[in-house]
Amino acid sequence: MAKGLDFMAGLRLDYGGYPKAQFNQKLFDEMGIRTDNQIKSFVIQPRFQFEWNVNEGNKDFLKFGAEFSLQISIIIWSSIIWCLMVIIWQRWMLILHKLV
């Protein structure tokens, strides 16, 4: 990138599976709640890191990095994007209305 500046990017894939719970017949009969669910989770986490070797002296380093978890479902992401599009559209309409 630049002298003494390095960039690293990666992708972390996480899968978590948890044991299946026992079924509680009494709870199901009284409230209709199933307890024999098995939780599984697959998470994609992009990450990046910048590292600056100050003056390339190999003594002082400055590092900055972040990781993002994309565990939110597609439905939630599409709702967020839709809301942002509506907000942007409304702002543009206000701006255009003031110009006319």
C-alpha positions in Angstrom: 0.0 0.0 0.0 2.6 2.6 1.2 6.0 2.4 2.6 5.9 0.6 5.9 2.1 0.1 5.7 0.8 -3.5 5.4 -2.8 -4.6 4.9 -4.2 -8.0 5.7 -7.8 -9.2 5.1 -9.4 -12.5 5.8 -12.6 -14.4 6.4 -13.5 -16.4 9.4 -16.1 -19.1 9.1 -17.7 -20.2 12.4 -20.0 -23.2 12.8 -21.5 -23.9 16.2 -23.6 -26.9 17.0 -25.1 -27.5 20.4 -26.6 -30.7 21.9 -30.3 -31.4 21.4 -32.3 -30.8 24.6 -34.7 -33.3 26.0 -38.4 -33.0 25.2 -40.6 -31.8 28.1 -44.1 -33.3 27.5 -45.7 -31.4 30.4 -44.5 -28.0 29.1 -45.7 -28.9 25.6 -49.1 -30.0 26.8 -49.7 -26.9 28.9 -48.1 -24.1 26.9 -47.3 -25.6 23.4 -43.6 -24.9 23.7 -41.1 -27.5 22.4 -37.9 -28.0 24.3 -36.2 -30.5 22.0 -34.7 -27.9 19.7 -31.2 -28.2 18.4 -29.4 -24.9 17.9 -27.0 -24.6 15.0 -25.2 -21.5 13.9 -23.1 -20.6 10.9 -21.4 -17.2 10.9 -19.3 -15.5 8.3 -16.9 -12.9 9.8 -14.9 -10.7 7.5 -11.8 -9.1 9.1 -9.1 -6.7 8.2 -6.0 -5.2 9.7 -3.6 -2.4 8.9 -0.1 -2.5 10.3 2.3 0.5 10.1 6.0 0.0 10.7 6.8 3.6 11.7 9.8 4.8 9.6 10.4 1.1 8.8 12.6 1.0 11.9 11.2 -2.3 13.1 10.8 -0.7 16.6 7.5 1.1 16.6 4.3 -0.4 15.1 0.8 0.9 14.9 -1.9 -1.7 14.3 -5.6 -1.2 13.6 -8.1 -3.9 12.8 -11.7 -4.9 12.9 -13.9 -7.9 12.5 -17.6 -7.9 11.5 -20.1 -10.5 12.3 -22.8 -11.3 9.7 -25.0 -13.4 11.8 -28.1 -11.3 11.1 -30.5 -13.1 8.8 -31.1 -12.0 5.3 -34.7 -10.8 6.2 -33.3 -8.4 8.7 -30.6 -7.1 6.4 -33.1 -6.6 3.6 -35.4 -4.7 6.0 -32.5 -2.4 7.1 -31.5 -1.8 3.5 -35.1 -1.1 2.5 -35.5 1.5 5.4 -32.3 3.2 4.4 -33.5 3.4 0.8 -36.8 5.0 1.9 -34.9 7.5 4.1 -32.6 8.4 1.2 -35.5 8.8 -1.2 -37.4 11.0 1.3 -34.3 13.3 1.7 -33.9 13.6 -2.0 -37.5 14.5 -2.5 -37.1 17.2 0.2 -34.0 18.6 -1.5 -35.7 18.5 -5.0 -38.8 20.1 -3.6 -36.8 23.0 -2.2 -35.1 23.5 -5.5 -38.3 23.7 -7.5 
